[in-house]
Amino acid sequence: MDADDNDWLTLTQAATLMRMTKAAIAQLRYRGVGPKFYRLSAKTILYKRSEVIAWMESRACTRTDDVLASN
């Protein structure tokens, strides 16, 4: 595991890595289906790079209808 894998990401950095908007990631948090996040205060949310990547890899599909089954 690369040392960068455990870097802490801000919401903006996580959104860039995930190629999603911050609002879309907020919806994932609300629904409880996104990567693990860490709420340090009411307005401070961080993500671990390795956990974001692991979540993204867990979303891999082999068929176009696979995504429907995993939601």
Rosetta blueprint (number, residue, H / E / L):
1 M L
2 D L
3 A H
4 D H
5 D H
6 N H
7 D L
8 W E
9 L E
10 T E
11 L H
12 T H
13 Q H
14 A H
15 A H
16 T H
17 L H
18 M H
19 R L
20 M L
21 T L
22 K H
23 A H
24 A H
25 I H
26 A H
27 Q H
28 L H
29 R H
30 Y H
31 R H
32 G L
33 V L
34 G L
35 P L
36 K L
37 F L
38 Y E
39 R E
40 L L
41 S L
42 A L
43 K L
44 T L
45 I E
46 L E
47 Y E
48 K E
49 R H
50 S H
51 E H
52 V H
53 I H
54 A H
55 W H
56 M H
57 E H
58 S H
59 R L
60 A L
61 C L
62 T L
63 R L
64 T L
65 D L
66 D H
67 V H
68 L H
69 A H
70 S H
71 N L
